[in-house]
């Protein structure tokens, strides 16, 4: 209503008299100091690979480019990954997954990291962990970009069953 950047809450009476009251809200700009995290969808879903096309489009390489708005706050970040997808995000420990190369430290304006898997994987996910500097300063994402390279799935033969040719 007054374009001050803070959402307005307005209460009006129920008898259609035209009277209303604006409830003034104030923002304290205090941040939760425990780390927060973002979990991507399966990367194949993000780029729109259909399940029927998945065997020919497993993820071989992931590149993550992330940008922060340094004017809004400080803190640190980590970018982690999981190869086989998270079944229940409410049960995860985000710090229990491997870091992407050099993907940990104080926020910078722009950061890029990438990883290439030894074998293509079907449903990897990215976990971005943001750690506020204090209750008055926290990282603010400006943009996030994923690039993936796909490759056909690979089968590893672990044993053979031989049949005689005369059967």
N, C-alpha and C positions, 0 to 999 in steps of 0.2 A: 504494500500500500504506500509506503513512504520511500521505497527504493534505497534503503540503507544497507542492503546486502544481508540482512538478517531476516529469516522467514517470519512473517507476521501471523499472529493468531487473533482472530476476530470472533467475538460472541455477539449475537443479535437476539433480540427478544422474539418470542414466538407469536406475538399478536400482530405482526406486520405493521408496527408503528413507524418503522424506519430508523429506530434507535439502534445503535450498535456501539460496542466497546472494543477498543484495540487493547489486547494484553501485551504489554511491553516486555520483550525478551532481551536478555543480555547474554553475550557470549563471554566466557571467562578465558578462553583460549588456553586451557590447561589440557595436556595430553596424558594419556595413560602411559606409564613408563615401561611397562613390560612389552617385549617385542610383539609385533603383529606380523601376520604372514598372509600372502596371497598364493593360492594354488591354481595353476592353469587347468583348463579342461585337458583331456587327452589331446596331444598336439595334432593327431590325425583329424580329430573333430574340428579343431580350430581352422584347419585349412580345407575342410570339406571333403575328405576322402571317404567314400562310401564303404560300408562293410564288405560289399562284394568285391571291391577293388583293393582291399587292404593287403592281401598276400603279395601283391606287386608293388606296394607302396609303404613298406615298413620304414620307420625313421632311422636314417643312417647318421645324420649330423644335425645338431641344433645350434643356432646362433641366437643369442639374446642381446638386444640393445635396449638399454634403460636410461632414462633421463630424469634428473631431479631439478626442482626449482630451488636453487640455493638461497633465494631471497626470502623464502617462507620458513626455513628451519634447517636444523642440522641433526646429525645422527650417523648411524652406520647401517650397512646392509649386507646381506649374504644372498647368493643365488645358488640354490641346490637343485638336484634333479632326482627323479626316480625312474628306473627303466620300465617297471611293470605296472604302473598305474596304482592309484590309491583307491581301495575299495570303499572305505568309510572315512572321509576326511575328519570327522569328529574324533577319531581315535588316534590320529597321527601325532608323532613327535617330530616336528619339522627339522630339528637339529640332528635327527638320526639318519639323514640321507646325505650322500656325498656332495661336496662343494663342486661347482663348476670351476674350471681353472682360474685362479687368482680372483675369484668372485666374492671377496670379503674385504670390508674396510670402510673408511669414512666416505660419506656420500660425495660424489663429484657431479659435475654438470651432465656428463655423458659417460657411460661405461658399456663396453661390449665384451662378451665372452662367448666361447663356443666349445662344443665337445663333439667328438666323433666316436661312435660306438664301434667296437670290434666286430659285432654282428648287428644288423638292423633289428630294431625292436618295434613291437606293434603299438604300444600305448604309453609312451613316456610322458611325464609331466614335469613342469618347472615349479619350484617353490621359491618365492621371493620373501625374505625376512627383513623387516624394517625395525630398527632399534632407535627409539627417540634418545636424543642427547640428555634431555631433562623433561620435566613436566611442562616446560614453557617453550621447548624447541623440538621439533620432530621432522623427519624426512617427508617431503611431499613429492610424489611422482608427477612428472610432467608428461612422459610418454613411455610406452613399453611396446617393443616390436620383437616378434619371433620370426626367424627364417629357418625353414627345415629343408633338408635334402632327403629324398627317399631312395630306397633301393628294394629289390625283391627280397622276400624272406629267404632265410637260409636254413637248410636242414643238415643236421649233423648225424651221421650214421654211426651208432655206437656198437653195432653188432650185426652179424649176418646169420641167416638160417639157410643152410644149403640143402637142396633137394637133389636126389639122384635123377639123372636125365631120363631113366627108363620108366619113371612113375607117371 
